[in-house]
Amino acid sequence: MTYVVTEACIKCKYMDCVEVCPVDCFYEGETMLVINPDECIDCGVCEPECPAEAILPDTEGEAEKWLELNREYSTGPWPNITRKGEQPGDADDYKDMPGKFDKFFTANPGGGN
């Protein structure tokens, strides 16, 4: 089992999860974070820290489709992050918005830290 970041993170990037991760397995894109499933130790401490409830164990049905996206971007162009950065100023405006992937996802890397 591993944990994955889902669509709920897009345009929010609260990054509370990054602070508690003991193995630094988060990677930052321009509009969302992802978890490297091969680095995740399945501890689960990140899941309750996410205000957007965007982190799920990959055993949940909805999480399955996000596993490959997390793997692709965490092993490719996105930088590893180890500290909580600044969340977008309008993050709360997007927190519960449906359909964010089609509207706002980009493959562009984030700033990293």
Gaussian input, Z-matrix of N, CA and C with variables (Angstrom, degrees):
# hf/3-21g

backbone

0 1
 N
 C     1     B1
 C     2     B2     1     A1
 N     3     B3     2     A2     1     D1
 C     4     B4     3     A3     2     D2
 C     5     B5     4     A4     3     D3
 N     6     B6     5     A5     4     D4
 C     7     B7     6     A6     5     D5
 C     8     B8     7     A7     6     D6
 N     9     B9     8     A8     7     D7
 C    10    B10     9     A9     8     D8
 C    11    B11    10    A10     9     D9
 N    12    B12    11    A11    10    D10
 C    13    B13    12    A12    11    D11
 C    14    B14    13    A13    12    D12
 N    15    B15    14    A14    13    D13
 C    16    B16    15    A15    14    D14
 C    17    B17    16    A16    15    D15
 N    18    B18    17    A17    16    D16
 C    19    B19    18    A18    17    D17
 C    20    B20    19    A19    18    D18
 N    21    B21    20    A20    19    D19
 C    22    B22    21    A21    20    D20
 C    23    B23    22    A22    21    D21
 N    24    B24    23    A23    22    D22
 C    25    B25    24    A24    23    D23
 C    26    B26    25    A25    24    D24
 N    27    B27    26    A26    25    D25
 C    28    B28    27    A27    26    D26
 C    29    B29    28    A28    27    D27
 N    30    B30    29    A29    28    D28
 C    31    B31    30    A30    29    D29
 C    32    B32    31    A31    30    D30
 N    33    B33    32    A32    31    D31
 C    34    B34    33    A33    32    D32
 C    35    B35    34    A34    33    D33
 N    36    B36    35    A35    34    D34
 C    37    B37    36    A36    35    D35
 C    38    B38    37    A37    36    D36
 N    39    B39    38    A38    37    D37
 C    40    B40    39    A39    38    D38
 C    41    B41    40    A40    39    D39
 N    42    B42    41    A41    40    D40
 C    43    B43    42    A42    41    D41
 C    44    B44    43    A43    42    D42
 N    45    B45    44    A44    43    D43
 C    46    B46    45    A45    44    D44
 C    47    B47    46    A46    45    D45
 N    48    B48    47    A47    46    D46
 C    49    B49    48    A48    47    D47
 C    50    B50    49    A49    48    D48
 N    51    B51    50    A50    49    D49
 C    52    B52    51    A51    50    D50
 C    53    B53    52    A52    51    D51
 N    54    B54    53    A53    52    D52
 C    55    B55    54    A54    53    D53
 C    56    B56    55    A55    54    D54
 N    57    B57    56    A56    55    D55
 C    58    B58    57    A57    56    D56
 C    59    B59    58    A58    57    D57
 N    60    B60    59    A59    58    D58
 C    61    B61    60    A60    59    D59
 C    62    B62    61    A61    60    D60
 N    63    B63    62    A62    61    D61
 C    64    B64    63    A63    62    D62
 C    65    B65    64    A64    63    D63
 N    66    B66    65    A65    64    D64
 C    67    B67    66    A66    65    D65
 C    68    B68    67    A67    66    D66
 N    69    B69    68    A68    67    D67
 C    70    B70    69    A69    68    D68
 C    71    B71    70    A70    69    D69
 N    72    B72    71    A71    70    D70
 C    73    B73    72    A72    71    D71
 C    74    B74    73    A73    72    D72
 N    75    B75    74    A74    73    D73
 C    76    B76    75    A75    74    D74
 C    77    B77    76    A76    75    D75
 N    78    B78    77    A77    76    D76
 C    79    B79    78    A78    77    D77
 C    80    B80    79    A79    78    D78
 N    81    B81    80    A80    79    D79
 C    82    B82    81    A81    80    D80
 C    83    B83    82    A82    81    D81
 N    84    B84    83    A83    82    D82
 C    85    B85    84    A84    83    D83
 C    86    B86    85    A85    84    D84
 N    87    B87    86    A86    85    D85
 C    88    B88    87    A87    86    D86
 C    89    B89    88    A88    87    D87
 N    90    B90    89    A89    88    D88
 C    91    B91    90    A90    89    D89
 C    92    B92    91    A91    90    D90
 N    93    B93    92    A92    91    D91
 C    94    B94    93    A93    92    D92
 C    95    B95    94    A94    93    D93
 N    96    B96    95    A95    94    D94
 C    97    B97    96    A96    95    D95
 C    98    B98    97    A97    96    D96
 N    99    B99    98    A98    97    D97
 C   100   B100    99    A99    98    D98
 C   101   B101   100   A100    99    D99
 N   102   B102   101   A101   100   D100
 C   103   B103   102   A102   101   D101
 C   104   B104   103   A103   102   D102
 N   105   B105   104   A104   103   D103
 C   106   B106   105   A105   104   D104
 C   107   B107   106   A106   105   D105
 N   108   B108   107   A107   106   D106
 C   109   B109   108   A108   107   D107
 C   110   B110   109   A109   108   D108
 N   111   B111   110   A110   109   D109
 C   112   B112   111   A111   110   D110
 C   113   B113   112   A112   111   D111
 N   114   B114   113   A113   112   D112
 C   115   B115   114   A114   113   D113
 C   116   B116   115   A115   114   D114
 N   117   B117   116   A116   115   D115
 C   118   B118   117   A117   116   D116
 C   119   B119   118   A118   117   D117
 N   120   B120   119   A119   118   D118
 C   121   B121   120   A120   119   D119
 C   122   B122   121   A121   120   D120
 N   123   B123   122   A122   121   D121
 C   124   B124   123   A123   122   D122
 C   125   B125   124   A124   123   D123
 N   126   B126   125   A125   124   D124
 C   127   B127   126   A126   125   D125
 C   128   B128   127   A127   126   D126
 N   129   B129   128   A128   127   D127
 C   130   B130   129   A129   128   D128
 C   131   B131   130   A130   129   D129
 N   132   B132   131   A131   130   D130
 C   133   B133   132   A132   131   D131
 C   134   B134   133   A133   132   D132
 N   135   B135   134   A134   133   D133
 C   136   B136   135   A135   134   D134
 C   137   B137   136   A136   135   D135
 N   138   B138   137   A137   136   D136
 C   139   B139   138   A138   137   D137
 C   140   B140   139   A139   138   D138
 N   141   B141   140   A140   139   D139
 C   142   B142   141   A141   140   D140
 C   143   B143   142   A142   141   D141
 N   144   B144   143   A143   142   D142
 C   145   B145   144   A144   143   D143
 C   146   B146   145   A145   144   D144
 N   147   B147   146   A146   145   D145
 C   148   B148   147   A147   146   D146
 C   149   B149   148   A148   147   D147
 N   150   B150   149   A149   148   D148
 C   151   B151   150   A150   149   D149
 C   152   B152   151   A151   150   D150
 N   153   B153   152   A152   151   D151
 C   154   B154   153   A153   152   D152
 C   155   B155   154   A154   153   D153
 N   156   B156   155   A155   154   D154
 C   157   B157   156   A156   155   D155
 C   158   B158   157   A157   156   D156
 N   159   B159   158   A158   157   D157
 C   160   B160   159   A159   158   D158
 C   161   B161   160   A160   159   D159
 N   162   B162   161   A161   160   D160
 C   163   B163   162   A162   161   D161
 C   164   B164   163   A163   162   D162
 N   165   B165   164   A164   163   D163
 C   166   B166   165   A165   164   D164
 C   167   B167   166   A166   165   D165
 N   168   B168   167   A167   166   D166
 C   169   B169   168   A168   167   D167
 C   170   B170   169   A169   168   D168
 N   171   B171   170   A170   169   D169
 C   172   B172   171   A171   170   D170
 C   173   B173   172   A172   171   D171
 N   174   B174   173   A173   172   D172
 C   175   B175   174   A174   173   D173
 C   176   B176   175   A175   174   D174
 N   177   B177   176   A176   175   D175
 C   178   B178   177   A177   176   D176
 C   179   B179   178   A178   177   D177
 N   180   B180   179   A179   178   D178
 C   181   B181   180   A180   179   D179
 C   182   B182   181   A181   180   D180
 N   183   B183   182   A182   181   D181
 C   184   B184   183   A183   182   D182
 C   185   B185   184   A184   183   D183
 N   186   B186   185   A185   184   D184
 C   187   B187   186   A186   185   D185
 C   188   B188   187   A187   186   D186
 N   189   B189   188   A188   187   D187
 C   190   B190   189   A189   188   D188
 C   191   B191   190   A190   189   D189
 N   192   B192   191   A191   190   D190
 C   193   B193   192   A192   191   D191
 C   194   B194   193   A193   192   D192
 N   195   B195   194   A194   193   D193
 C   196   B196   195   A195   194   D194
 C   197   B197   196   A196   195   D195
 N   198   B198   197   A197   196   D196
 C   199   B199   198   A198   197   D197
 C   200   B200   199   A199   198   D198
 N   201   B201   200   A200   199   D199
 C   202   B202   201   A201   200   D200
 C   203   B203   202   A202   201   D201
 N   204   B204   203   A203   202   D202
 C   205   B205   204   A204   203   D203
 C   206   B206   205   A205   204   D204
 N   207   B207   206   A206   205   D205
 C   208   B208   207   A207   206   D206
 C   209   B209   208   A208   207   D207
 N   210   B210   209   A209   208   D208
 C   211   B211   210   A210   209   D209
 C   212   B212   211   A211   210   D210
 N   213   B213   212   A212   211   D211
 C   214   B214   213   A213   212   D212
 C   215   B215   214   A214   213   D213
 N   216   B216   215   A215   214   D214
 C   217   B217   216   A216   215   D215
 C   218   B218   217   A217   216   D216
 N   219   B219   218   A218   217   D217
 C   220   B220   219   A219   218   D218
 C   221   B221   220   A220   219   D219
 N   222   B222   221   A221   220   D220
 C   223   B223   222   A222   221   D221
 C   224   B224   223   A223   222   D222
 N   225   B225   224   A224   223   D223
 C   226   B226   225   A225   224   D224
 C   227   B227   226   A226   225   D225
 N   228   B228   227   A227   226   D226
 C   229   B229   228   A228   227   D227
 C   230   B230   229   A229   228   D228
 N   231   B231   230   A230   229   D229
 C   232   B232   231   A231   230   D230
 C   233   B233   232   A232   231   D231
 N   234   B234   233   A233   232   D232
 C   235   B235   234   A234   233   D233
 C   236   B236   235   A235   234   D234
 N   237   B237   236   A236   235   D235
 C   238   B238   237   A237   236   D236
 C   239   B239   238   A238   237   D237
 N   240   B240   239   A239   238   D238
 C   241   B241   240   A240   239   D239
 C   242   B242   241   A241   240   D240
 N   243   B243   242   A242   241   D241
 C   244   B244   243   A243   242   D242
 C   245   B245   244   A244   243   D243
 N   246   B246   245   A245   244   D244
 C   247   B247   246   A246   245   D245
 C   248   B248   247   A247   246   D246
 N   249   B249   248   A248   247   D247
 C   250   B250   249   A249   248   D248
 C   251   B251   250   A250   249   D249
 N   252   B252   251   A251   250   D250
 C   253   B253   252   A252   251   D251
 C   254   B254   253   A253   252   D252
 N   255   B255   254   A254   253   D253
 C   256   B256   255   A255   254   D254
 C   257   B257   256   A256   255   D255
 N   258   B258   257   A257   256   D256
 C   259   B259   258   A258   257   D257
 C   260   B260   259   A259   258   D258
 N   261   B261   260   A260   259   D259
 C   262   B262   261   A261   260   D260
 C   263   B263   262   A262   261   D261
 N   264   B264   263   A263   262   D262
 C   265   B265   264   A264   263   D263
 C   266   B266   265   A265   264   D264
 N   267   B267   266   A266   265   D265
 C   268   B268   267   A267   266   D266
 C   269   B269   268   A268   267   D267
 N   270   B270   269   A269   268   D268
 C   271   B271   270   A270   269   D269
 C   272   B272   271   A271   270   D270
 N   273   B273   272   A272   271   D271
 C   274   B274   273   A273   272   D272
 C   275   B275   274   A274   273   D273
 N   276   B276   275   A275   274   D274
 C   277   B277   276   A276   275   D275
 C   278   B278   277   A277   276   D276
 N   279   B279   278   A278   277   D277
 C   280   B280   279   A279   278   D278
 C   281   B281   280   A280   279   D279
 N   282   B282   281   A281   280   D280
 C   283   B283   282   A282   281   D281
 C   284   B284   283   A283   282   D282
 N   285   B285   284   A284   283   D283
 C   286   B286   285   A285   284   D284
 C   287   B287   286   A286   285   D285
 N   288   B288   287   A287   286   D286
 C   289   B289   288   A288   287   D287
 C   290   B290   289   A289   288   D288
 N   291   B291   290   A290   289   D289
 C   292   B292   291   A291   290   D290
 C   293   B293   292   A292   291   D291
 N   294   B294   293   A293   292   D292
 C   295   B295   294   A294   293   D293
 C   296   B296   295   A295   294   D294
 N   297   B297   296   A296   295   D295
 C   298   B298   297   A297   296   D296
 C   299   B299   298   A298   297   D297
 N   300   B300   299   A299   298   D298
 C   301   B301   300   A300   299   D299
 C   302   B302   301   A301   300   D300
 N   303   B303   302   A302   301   D301
 C   304   B304   303   A303   302   D302
 C   305   B305   304   A304   303   D303
 N   306   B306   305   A305   304   D304
 C   307   B307   306   A306   305   D305
 C   308   B308   307   A307   306   D306
 N   309   B309   308   A308   307   D307
 C   310   B310   309   A309   308   D308
 C   311   B311   310   A310   309   D309
 N   312   B312   311   A311   310   D310
 C   313   B313   312   A312   311   D311
 C   314   B314   313   A313   312   D312
 N   315   B315   314   A314   313   D313
 C   316   B316   315   A315   314   D314
 C   317   B317   316   A316   315   D315
 N   318   B318   317   A317   316   D316
 C   319   B319   318   A318   317   D317
 C   320   B320   319   A319   318   D318
 N   321   B321   320   A320   319   D319
 C   322   B322   321   A321   320   D320
 C   323   B323   322   A322   321   D321
 N   324   B324   323   A323   322   D322
 C   325   B325   324   A324   323   D323
 C   326   B326   325   A325   324   D324
 N   327   B327   326   A326   325   D325
 C   328   B328   327   A327   326   D326
 C   329   B329   328   A328   327   D327
 N   330   B330   329   A329   328   D328
 C   331   B331   330   A330   329   D329
 C   332   B332   331   A331   330   D330
 N   333   B333   332   A332   331   D331
 C   334   B334   333   A333   332   D332
 C   335   B335   334   A334   333   D333
 N   336   B336   335   A335   334   D334
 C   337   B337   336   A336   335   D335
 C   338   B338   337   A337   336   D336

   B1=1.4481
   B2=1.5266
   B3=1.3130
   B4=1.4516
   B5=1.5240
   B6=1.2816
   B7=1.4579
   B8=1.5136
   B9=1.3302
   B10=1.4552
   B11=1.5226
   B12=1.3134
   B13=1.4660
   B14=1.5258
   B15=1.3192
   B16=1.4591
   B17=1.5282
   B18=1.3106
   B19=1.4626
   B20=1.5337
   B21=1.3146
   B22=1.4713
   B23=1.5289
   B24=1.3180
   B25=1.4612
   B26=1.5330
   B27=1.3205
   B28=1.4648
   B29=1.5256
   B30=1.3225
   B31=1.4760
   B32=1.5265
   B33=1.3354
   B34=1.4687
   B35=1.5275
   B36=1.3204
   B37=1.4640
   B38=1.5318
   B39=1.3145
   B40=1.4673
   B41=1.5305
   B42=1.3015
   B43=1.4589
   B44=1.5220
   B45=1.3208
   B46=1.4681
   B47=1.5284
   B48=1.3013
   B49=1.4682
   B50=1.5229
   B51=1.3056
   B52=1.4680
   B53=1.5260
   B54=1.3014
   B55=1.4687
   B56=1.5202
   B57=1.3220
   B58=1.4598
   B59=1.5249
   B60=1.3122
   B61=1.4686
   B62=1.5300
   B63=1.3339
   B64=1.4631
   B65=1.5340
   B66=1.3378
   B67=1.4703
   B68=1.5292
   B69=1.3062
   B70=1.4703
   B71=1.5224
   B72=1.3272
   B73=1.4582
   B74=1.5295
   B75=1.3427
   B76=1.4645
   B77=1.5256
   B78=1.3244
   B79=1.4609
   B80=1.5152
   B81=1.3451
   B82=1.4565
   B83=1.5173
   B84=1.3307
   B85=1.4542
   B86=1.5133
   B87=1.2927
   B88=1.4597
   B89=1.5253
   B90=1.3472
   B91=1.4580
   B92=1.5243
   B93=1.3392
   B94=1.4685
   B95=1.5204
   B96=1.3218
   B97=1.4567
   B98=1.5215
   B99=1.3249
   B100=1.4641
   B101=1.5197
   B102=1.3328
   B103=1.4606
   B104=1.5206
   B105=1.3265
   B106=1.4522
   B107=1.5305
   B108=1.3377
   B109=1.4612
   B110=1.5293
   B111=1.3165
   B112=1.4590
   B113=1.5294
   B114=1.3156
   B115=1.4651
   B116=1.5266
   B117=1.3238
   B118=1.4679
   B119=1.5284
   B120=1.3273
   B121=1.4752
   B122=1.5293
   B123=1.3075
   B124=1.4587
   B125=1.5228
   B126=1.3114
   B127=1.4624
   B128=1.5317
   B129=1.3307
   B130=1.4557
   B131=1.5089
   B132=1.3292
   B133=1.4642
   B134=1.5265
   B135=1.3125
   B136=1.4657
   B137=1.5301
   B138=1.3153
   B139=1.4663
   B140=1.5381
   B141=1.3327
   B142=1.4674
   B143=1.5328
   B144=1.3172
   B145=1.4677
   B146=1.5199
   B147=1.3248
   B148=1.4603
   B149=1.5224
   B150=1.3433
   B151=1.4670
   B152=1.5358
   B153=1.3383
   B154=1.4661
   B155=1.5250
   B156=1.3418
   B157=1.4594
   B158=1.5252
   B159=1.3313
   B160=1.4656
   B161=1.5174
   B162=1.3245
   B163=1.4640
   B164=1.5215
   B165=1.3409
   B166=1.4609
   B167=1.5222
   B168=1.3331
   B169=1.4656
   B170=1.5293
   B171=1.3180
   B172=1.4607
   B173=1.5241
   B174=1.3153
   B175=1.4582
   B176=1.5268
   B177=1.3173
   B178=1.4649
   B179=1.5177
   B180=1.3132
   B181=1.4629
   B182=1.5164
   B183=1.3185
   B184=1.4668
   B185=1.5254
   B186=1.3177
   B187=1.4659
   B188=1.5225
   B189=1.3129
   B190=1.4605
   B191=1.5269
   B192=1.3349
   B193=1.4692
   B194=1.5276
   B195=1.3281
   B196=1.4585
   B197=1.5293
   B198=1.3173
   B199=1.4590
   B200=1.5282
   B201=1.3098
   B202=1.4645
   B203=1.5270
   B204=1.3265
   B205=1.4665
   B206=1.5211
   B207=1.3197
   B208=1.4622
   B209=1.5209
   B210=1.3204
   B211=1.4667
   B212=1.5432
   B213=1.3187
   B214=1.4694
   B215=1.5282
   B216=1.3222
   B217=1.4607
   B218=1.5267
   B219=1.3185
   B220=1.4672
   B221=1.5243
   B222=1.3126
   B223=1.4621
   B224=1.5225
   B225=1.2984
   B226=1.4592
   B227=1.5081
   B228=1.3036
   B229=1.4633
   B230=1.5292
   B231=1.3351
   B232=1.4546
   B233=1.5233
   B234=1.3475
   B235=1.4696
   B236=1.5287
   B237=1.3043
   B238=1.4568
   B239=1.5181
   B240=1.3244
   B241=1.4622
   B242=1.5224
   B243=1.3160
   B244=1.4582
   B245=1.5244
   B246=1.3244
   B247=1.4642
   B248=1.5213
   B249=1.3096
   B250=1.4596
   B251=1.5164
   B252=1.3122
   B253=1.4583
   B254=1.5193
   B255=1.3046
   B256=1.4643
   B257=1.5262
   B258=1.3074
   B259=1.4592
   B260=1.5258
   B261=1.3181
   B262=1.4644
   B263=1.5242
   B264=1.3067
   B265=1.4594
   B266=1.5169
   B267=1.3388
   B268=1.4614
   B269=1.5330
   B270=1.3254
   B271=1.4670
   B272=1.5236
   B273=1.2962
   B274=1.4659
   B275=1.5296
   B276=1.3250
   B277=1.4677
   B278=1.5307
   B279=1.3333
   B280=1.4645
   B281=1.5254
   B282=1.3156
   B283=1.4703
   B284=1.5215
   B285=1.2878
   B286=1.4647
   B287=1.5268
   B288=1.3256
   B289=1.4592
   B290=1.5337
   B291=1.3128
   B292=1.4649
   B293=1.5351
   B294=1.3190
   B295=1.4576
   B296=1.5180
   B297=1.3083
   B298=1.4742
   B299=1.5288
   B300=1.3230
   B301=1.4607
   B302=1.5274
   B303=1.3032
   B304=1.4674
   B305=1.5227
   B306=1.3138
   B307=1.4631
   B308=1.5275
   B309=1.3427
   B310=1.4640
   B311=1.5210
   B312=1.3222
   B313=1.4636
   B314=1.5259
   B315=1.3388
   B316=1.4553
   B317=1.5264
   B318=1.3163
   B319=1.4620
   B320=1.5234
   B321=1.3102
   B322=1.4662
   B323=1.5245
   B324=1.3295
   B325=1.4598
   B326=1.5133
   B327=1.3199
   B328=1.4581
   B329=1.5146
   B330=1.3043
   B331=1.4532
   B332=1.5074
   B333=1.3397
   B334=1.4804
   B335=1.5155
   B336=1.3298
   B337=1.4681
   B338=1.5023
   A1=109.86
   A2=114.78
   A3=122.23
   A4=107.73
   A5=116.28
   A6=120.68
   A7=108.69
   A8=116.76
   A9=122.14
   A10=109.80
   A11=114.67
   A12=121.22
   A13=106.84
   A14=116.26
   A15=122.38
   A16=111.17
   A17=114.13
   A18=122.76
   A19=113.88
   A20=117.38
   A21=120.48
   A22=112.45
   A23=118.08
   A24=121.78
   A25=112.89
   A26=116.40
   A27=120.94
   A28=110.63
   A29=114.25
   A30=124.89
   A31=113.35
   A32=118.18
   A33=121.25
   A34=110.34
   A35=117.35
   A36=123.31
   A37=112.97
   A38=116.55
   A39=120.09
   A40=112.45
   A41=118.39
   A42=125.42
   A43=116.12
   A44=118.48
   A45=120.31
   A46=109.98
   A47=116.06
   A48=122.60
   A49=112.30
   A50=116.57
   A51=121.67
   A52=110.65
   A53=116.43
   A54=121.62
   A55=113.06
   A56=117.57
   A57=120.35
   A58=114.15
   A59=117.99
   A60=121.36
   A61=110.68
   A62=118.11
   A63=120.17
   A64=114.02
   A65=117.52
   A66=119.47
   A67=113.20
   A68=117.97
   A69=122.01
   A70=112.77
   A71=116.85
   A72=120.10
   A73=113.52
   A74=117.43
   A75=121.07
   A76=110.76
   A77=114.16
   A78=122.55
   A79=107.72
   A80=115.77
   A81=119.73
   A82=113.03
   A83=113.83
   A84=121.26
   A85=109.03
   A86=116.07
   A87=120.73
   A88=111.85
   A89=117.02
   A90=119.33
   A91=115.24
   A92=118.26
   A93=119.68
   A94=110.54
   A95=115.28
   A96=122.89
   A97=108.39
   A98=116.66
   A99=122.15
   A100=108.64
   A101=114.91
   A102=123.06
   A103=107.74
   A104=116.88
   A105=119.74
   A106=107.33
   A107=117.72
   A108=119.58
   A109=113.97
   A110=117.31
   A111=120.16
   A112=112.30
   A113=117.15
   A114=121.95
   A115=112.38
   A116=116.55
   A117=121.86
   A118=109.94
   A119=115.69
   A120=119.95
   A121=111.66
   A122=116.95
   A123=122.72
   A124=113.96
   A125=116.66
   A126=119.63
   A127=111.98
   A128=117.11
   A129=121.29
   A130=116.49
   A131=119.02
   A132=119.08
   A133=112.67
   A134=117.41
   A135=120.76
   A136=112.16
   A137=116.88
   A138=121.15
   A139=113.53
   A140=120.56
   A141=119.39
   A142=113.74
   A143=118.03
   A144=121.15
   A145=113.08
   A146=118.39
   A147=122.15
   A148=111.56
   A149=118.36
   A150=121.02
   A151=113.16
   A152=116.44
   A153=120.47
   A154=112.36
   A155=117.11
   A156=122.59
   A157=111.19
   A158=115.44
   A159=122.77
   A160=113.66
   A161=118.43
   A162=121.35
   A163=109.36
   A164=114.77
   A165=121.08
   A166=110.28
   A167=117.22
   A168=118.90
   A169=108.18
   A170=116.96
   A171=119.32
   A172=113.64
   A173=117.01
   A174=121.08
   A175=112.11
   A176=117.70
   A177=120.79
   A178=108.69
   A179=116.19
   A180=121.86
   A181=114.82
   A182=117.08
   A183=121.13
   A184=111.94
   A185=116.92
   A186=121.11
   A187=112.85
   A188=117.16
   A189=120.64
   A190=112.87
   A191=117.05
   A192=119.94
   A193=112.95
   A194=117.42
   A195=121.29
   A196=112.84
   A197=116.77
   A198=120.44
   A199=111.97
   A200=118.22
   A201=120.44
   A202=112.13
   A203=117.53
   A204=119.78
   A205=109.86
   A206=117.38
   A207=121.08
   A208=110.38
   A209=116.82
   A210=120.99
   A211=110.59
   A212=116.26
   A213=120.45
   A214=112.65
   A215=116.93
   A216=119.22
   A217=113.45
   A218=117.85
   A219=119.28
   A220=111.89
   A221=117.79
   A222=120.53
   A223=111.53
   A224=115.91
   A225=120.00
   A226=112.28
   A227=115.16
   A228=120.33
   A229=117.33
   A230=118.60
   A231=119.06
   A232=111.64
   A233=117.08
   A234=120.42
   A235=113.30
   A236=114.78
   A237=122.13
   A238=108.41
   A239=116.94
   A240=120.16
   A241=108.68
   A242=114.96
   A243=120.48
   A244=112.96
   A245=116.50
   A246=121.07
   A247=109.24
   A248=115.38
   A249=120.83
   A250=109.09
   A251=115.96
   A252=121.10
   A253=109.91
   A254=115.24
   A255=120.84
   A256=109.63
   A257=116.00
   A258=119.22
   A259=107.89
   A260=117.93
   A261=119.85
   A262=110.68
   A263=116.54
   A264=121.45
   A265=113.43
   A266=116.60
   A267=120.66
   A268=112.35
   A269=117.70
   A270=121.99
   A271=112.34
   A272=118.03
   A273=120.74
   A274=111.88
   A275=117.59
   A276=121.24
   A277=111.65
   A278=116.62
   A279=121.86
   A280=113.41
   A281=117.45
   A282=121.97
   A283=114.50
   A284=120.16
   A285=122.05
   A286=113.23
   A287=117.41
   A288=121.49
   A289=110.84
   A290=117.96
   A291=120.15
   A292=110.93
   A293=116.58
   A294=121.77
   A295=115.70
   A296=117.56
   A297=120.25
   A298=113.09
   A299=117.97
   A300=119.10
   A301=110.58
   A302=117.21
   A303=120.56
   A304=112.64
   A305=117.19
   A306=120.89
   A307=113.58
   A308=118.01
   A309=119.57
   A310=117.26
   A311=119.53
   A312=119.93
   A313=110.65
   A314=115.39
   A315=120.51
   A316=107.33
   A317=115.53
   A318=121.25
   A319=111.26
   A320=117.34
   A321=121.40
   A322=111.38
   A323=117.22
   A324=119.47
   A325=112.15
   A326=115.50
   A327=121.18
   A328=110.42
   A329=115.76
   A330=121.39
   A331=115.05
   A332=116.89
   A333=119.03
   A334=110.90
   A335=116.72
   A336=120.51
   A337=111.46
   D1=150.68
   D2=174.26
   D3=-145.67
   D4=171.32
   D5=175.85
   D6=-106.76
   D7=150.55
   D8=179.60
   D9=-133.26
   D10=154.22
   D11=175.38
   D12=-97.31
   D13=136.57
   D14=-176.12
   D15=-111.68
   D16=-176.77
   D17=-177.18
   D18=-54.02
   D19=-28.89
   D20=-177.19
   D21=-59.42
   D22=-20.81
   D23=179.60
   D24=-76.36
   D25=-25.43
   D26=-173.91
   D27=-58.14
   D28=129.18
   D29=-179.70
   D30=69.92
   D31=4.40
   D32=177.87
   D33=-108.20
   D34=-58.08
   D35=178.47
   D36=41.72
   D37=56.37
   D38=-179.64
   D39=-64.25
   D40=-31.98
   D41=174.45
   D42=68.31
   D43=11.16
   D44=174.59
   D45=-61.38
   D46=-31.51
   D47=179.90
   D48=-62.15
   D49=-35.91
   D50=-176.92
   D51=-63.67
   D52=-38.06
   D53=-177.85
   D54=-62.80
   D55=-32.63
   D56=-174.05
   D57=-97.49
   D58=-9.73
   D59=-176.55
   D60=-69.04
   D61=118.88
   D62=-177.30
   D63=-77.16
   D64=-12.89
   D65=-177.03
   D66=-119.20
   D67=8.32
   D68=176.08
   D69=52.15
   D70=55.37
   D71=-177.00
   D72=-103.28
   D73=18.13
   D74=178.51
   D75=-96.25
   D76=143.44
   D77=-179.80
   D78=-129.69
   D79=145.52
   D80=-172.04
   D81=-112.07
   D82=124.83
   D83=170.26
   D84=-100.60
   D85=175.07
   D86=-179.66
   D87=-60.92
   D88=-37.38
   D89=-175.40
   D90=-116.74
   D91=-6.64
   D92=-179.56
   D93=-158.58
   D94=171.60
   D95=174.01
   D96=-106.98
   D97=158.57
   D98=171.20
   D99=-136.98
   D100=162.42
   D101=177.48
   D102=-110.95
   D103=135.46
   D104=173.34
   D105=-78.45
   D106=111.64
   D107=-175.55
   D108=-66.27
   D109=-20.26
   D110=178.49
   D111=-83.12
   D112=-16.98
   D113=178.10
   D114=-98.94
   D115=-24.70
   D116=-178.96
   D117=-62.35
   D118=132.89
   D119=179.88
   D120=-99.82
   D121=11.93
   D122=174.43
   D123=62.43
   D124=30.23
   D125=-178.21
   D126=-75.40
   D127=-28.72
   D128=176.41
   D129=80.93
   D130=3.89
   D131=-177.43
   D132=-68.81
   D133=-22.37
   D134=-178.53
   D135=-74.43
   D136=-35.02
   D137=-172.56
   D138=-55.42
   D139=-51.03
   D140=-178.76
   D141=-73.13
   D142=-13.09
   D143=-179.00
   D144=-80.94
   D145=-15.28
   D146=-174.29
   D147=-82.39
   D148=112.53
   D149=179.17
   D150=-63.20
   D151=-26.32
   D152=-178.95
   D153=-89.13
   D154=-1.93
   D155=-177.23
   D156=53.29
   D157=44.12
   D158=-175.91
   D159=-93.21
   D160=-4.66
   D161=-176.76
   D162=-108.38
   D163=127.39
   D164=-178.73
   D165=-133.91
   D166=152.83
   D167=170.73
   D168=-70.14
   D169=145.97
   D170=-176.72
   D171=-69.14
   D172=-3.40
   D173=177.29
   D174=-81.01
   D175=-13.25
   D176=176.81
   D177=-81.10
   D178=140.75
   D179=-175.61
   D180=-51.42
   D181=-46.08
   D182=-178.17
   D183=-65.11
   D184=-30.82
   D185=-175.71
   D186=-71.96
   D187=-25.71
   D188=-175.48
   D189=-54.93
   D190=-42.87
   D191=-178.38
   D192=-70.58
   D193=-16.71
   D194=-179.34
   D195=-91.88
   D196=-13.99
   D197=-176.92
   D198=-59.27
   D199=-47.63
   D200=-178.53
   D201=-68.14
   D202=-36.38
   D203=176.61
   D204=-63.15
   D205=-43.69
   D206=177.92
   D207=-60.75
   D208=-44.85
   D209=-179.57
   D210=-64.29
   D211=-46.69
   D212=-176.82
   D213=-58.74
   D214=-48.06
   D215=-174.50
   D216=-83.40
   D217=-21.97
   D218=177.64
   D219=-82.04
   D220=-17.69
   D221=178.92
   D222=-107.55
   D223=6.88
   D224=-177.63
   D225=-121.53
   D226=-117.98
   D227=-167.83
   D228=-80.30
   D229=-12.59
   D230=-173.22
   D231=-88.32
   D232=138.70
   D233=-178.93
   D234=-76.54
   D235=146.51
   D236=174.31
   D237=-70.57
   D238=139.10
   D239=176.10
   D240=-122.33
   D241=144.21
   D242=-175.86
   D243=-124.47
   D244=-6.94
   D245=-179.74
   D246=-133.67
   D247=150.83
   D248=176.15
   D249=-65.35
   D250=127.94
   D251=176.40
   D252=-102.78
   D253=-168.86
   D254=179.31
   D255=-78.71
   D256=126.81
   D257=174.23
   D258=-76.69
   D259=155.54
   D260=176.89
   D261=-58.57
   D262=142.32
   D263=-178.70
   D264=-60.97
   D265=-26.75
   D266=-179.06
   D267=-103.85
   D268=20.12
   D269=-176.83
   D270=-54.13
   D271=-43.12
   D272=-177.81
   D273=-63.95
   D274=-27.69
   D275=178.56
   D276=-66.21
   D277=-26.93
   D278=-176.41
   D279=-102.59
   D280=-5.70
   D281=-170.04
   D282=-51.88
   D283=-46.31
   D284=-175.51
   D285=-110.14
   D286=16.04
   D287=-178.09
   D288=-74.16
   D289=130.05
   D290=175.92
   D291=-81.76
   D292=161.31
   D293=174.10
   D294=68.57
   D295=27.59
   D296=-175.95
   D297=-70.57
   D298=-29.94
   D299=-177.48
   D300=-60.49
   D301=-51.55
   D302=-178.20
   D303=-66.22
   D304=-30.26
   D305=-177.46
   D306=-84.91
   D307=-37.94
   D308=-166.22
   D309=-129.00
   D310=-11.14
   D311=-177.39
   D312=-65.85
   D313=137.41
   D314=170.81
   D315=-134.27
   D316=154.02
   D317=178.18
   D318=-85.34
   D319=0.45
   D320=-178.76
   D321=-66.25
   D322=138.80
   D323=176.16
   D324=-68.84
   D325=156.05
   D326=175.26
   D327=-88.29
   D328=-172.47
   D329=-175.93
   D330=-74.38
   D331=-24.90
   D332=-176.44
   D333=68.73
   D334=173.25
   D335=176.26
   D336=-155.95

